[in-house]
């Protein structure tokens, strides 16, 4: 399916959205992540935004957090799955609180993925498994609105205090739901200072990418009522007055 991703340019984002694809076999036409890069998976996402060039991350690359586990390249050690890490970080008061997360956090089946491609939107040749946007809430408002514009679908956000990469990289792929996360609420992205404190991450799974991209091209990106409080009340009041007049003779 060919999509014109250039409409994303009109959002004025400082960092490019990244298309993620999960593959068992080596992706064609994409180089590997440069040698010597040792980062967590969410840091690799930010690195892809900074470089602006496609690459793939493989199970043979080093990774400094739980990213490989989340994308099905490895398994949790018992010390993690029993909840030992969170209390030491000060995120949870006991191991049992941390351990609960391992029953709900989404992760791909171990052995099902050998490669994760990171492709900036300008280089996308296929619909990615997940298209990840980052930026201030006001700039990403049109992305969420593009999903509801032709469907009436509501907005949805789910996350936890740790293992944030699961919620914006894996959860949308496994559930087919658009998700948005505030990275400042998640321990790893917050501590690594990956994005500005007012950043929101919006993740669009492949089922929704055509709808979102198509509606971004069709609908008004900047609504008159968002220009300011006076503009909002003037527009809304005018609509109500017009409808009231029409209802006199329905």
N, C-alpha and C positions, 0 to 999 in steps of 0.2 A: 504494500500500500504506500503510495506516494503522498506525503503531506508537506505543505509549505510551512516550515517552522519559522520563516522569517518574520511572521507576525509577532513573535516573541520580542523582536527588536523594539517594538512600540511600547513595551512595558518599562523600558529605561532602567533595567536591572544593572547593578554594578558587577555582578558575577553571573556567568552564563549558566543556565540550567544544564544539567548533565543527564544523559540517557544511560541507564544501567541495563546490562543484559547478562543473564546467567546461563552459562554454557557448559556442557559436559566435554565438548570437543573444542579445540583451539579455534578461536574466531579468525576468519580470513581477512587479510588486508588491514589488520590492526597490529601495531608493534607492542611488545611487552613493556611493562613499567620499567623505567630506567634502573640500571643496577645501582646499588648503594642506597636506594630509598627504603627506609624502614620506618613505617608509620602505622597508626591504627587505621581501620577501614574508613572511619569518618574523616580522618585527616587526609586520606587518599582522595576522598571525594572533594575536599577543599583544594587539594593539590591539582586535581583535574580542572577545577574552575580557574586556578591561577595560570596553568600552562596553556589552556585553551586547545589542547591537542588530544586526540584519542589515544588510548592505550588499554591494555588488559592487565589485570592482576591475576596471578595464578596461585595454586596451592603451594607451589615451590617458592613463592616470594615470602619474605619475612613479614610478620604483622604483629603489632605490639599490644593488642588488646584482645577482644573476643570476636572480632570481625570474621575470622575464618570459620569460627564455630557457627555463627549466625547464617552464613551463606553455604553451609553444608560441606566445608572442607576439613573439619576437625570436630572433636568432641570436648565437652567440658570435663575437666578433672574433678574428682570427688570433692576436693577442697572448695571448689567454686560452687558446685551444684548443691552442696550442703549448706551454703549460705555464709561461709566464713569470711568472705572479702568485705561485704557491705558494712558490717559493724566496725571493722577496722578503719573504714573510710569515714565513719561518722554518719553514714546515710541511713542506717538502720540501727535499732537498739539491741537486736538479737539476731542470731543466725536464722532462726525460724522465719523471721519477717523477710529476710533476703531470699531464703530458699523458696518461698511462695512464688517468686517471680519466674522460676524455672518451669513452672507448670503453665504459665500463660504467655510468656514471651515467645513470639514466633521465630522459628529457625528452620532452614531448609534441611531435608534429610541428609545425613552424613553420607558422603560419597556421590551425591547427585550433581554437584557442581565442581568443576576444575578451574573454571575461568570466569572472571567478572570483568566485563568491558565497561570502561568509562568514556563516554563519547559526548563532547560538547554539542549542543543542539544544532549548531551550524554544520556539523559534520555527519549528522544522522542520515544513514542510508536505509534504515528500516525502523519500524516502530519499536522502541526499546521496551524492555519488561517493566521498567519504572522510569519516569521522567521526573527528576528532582529539581525543584525551584527553591532558591533561597533569596531572602530580601526583606525589607520592612513590610509590615502588614499592609500598609496602604498601597504599596506597589503590587502586592500579590493578591489583593482583593479581586481583581478581574479574573484571576486564574480559578479561584473557587466559584465565582459567579458564572464563569463559562460552563462549569459542570451543571449548575442548576438552571441555567438560562433556557435550555430546551427540554429539560427533564423534570424540574421541580424537586430534584434530589436535595436533601438537607446536607449541612456541613457536619463533619465528623472529625474528632480528634481523640487519639488514644496514645498514651505513652507511659513510661515508668521513670523512676528517678535515676536508673542506671540502664545500661545496654541500649542506649538511644538509637544506635545504628539499625537495630532490628525494626524499630517503629517507622523509620523513614526510608529504609532500603528493602526490608524483607516483608514486613506486615502488609503493605499495599499489594505486593505481588501475590502473596498467598491468599489474601482475602478478596482481592478485586475491588477494594475500597480506597478512595482518595483519603489520605490522612494528612493532618498538619500538626507540627510539633514545634514547641518553643525550645530551642536548644539550650537556652540559659537555665531551663528547668531540669536539665539532664546533666548528671555529674561529669561525664567525660567531655562532651563538647564545651561545657562551661569552663572546666578546669584547663582545657587545652586552648581556650580562647579562639575557637575556630572562626566564629563570626561575631559581628557586632551584637551587643546585648539586646537590641530591639529586633533581631532577626527572627523570622518565621520560616520553617522548612515545610514546603508543600510537595507531597509526593503523589504522582498520578500514575496508576498502573496502566498497562497496555490497553485494557478494555476501554478506558476512558480517554486515552490520548487523542484519538480522532475527534471525539466530541469536544474536548477542551480546545484543541487547536482550531477546529472548524468554527466554534463559537467565538473565539478570540478574534477571528477574522471578520465575523459577521456583526457582532453586537457592539454597542458603544463601549469603549474601554473606560472612558472617564465620564461619569454621570454628572449632569448639571447640578443635582442635589448634593454632590460631594464638594462643590466649590467653596462652601462655607455655610455657616448656620443660617444666614439671611437667605441665601439661595435655596437651601433645603426647605425652609418654611414657606417661601414664596411659591416654589414649585408644588409642594404638597398641598398647600392651601388652595392653590389654583385648581388642582385636580379635584379636590373635594367639592369646591364650589361648582365646578362644571358638572360633576356627577349629580349633585343635588338639583341643579337646574334641569338636567335631562330626566331625572326621576319625576319631575312634575308632570311629564307626559310620556310615560314609558311605552 
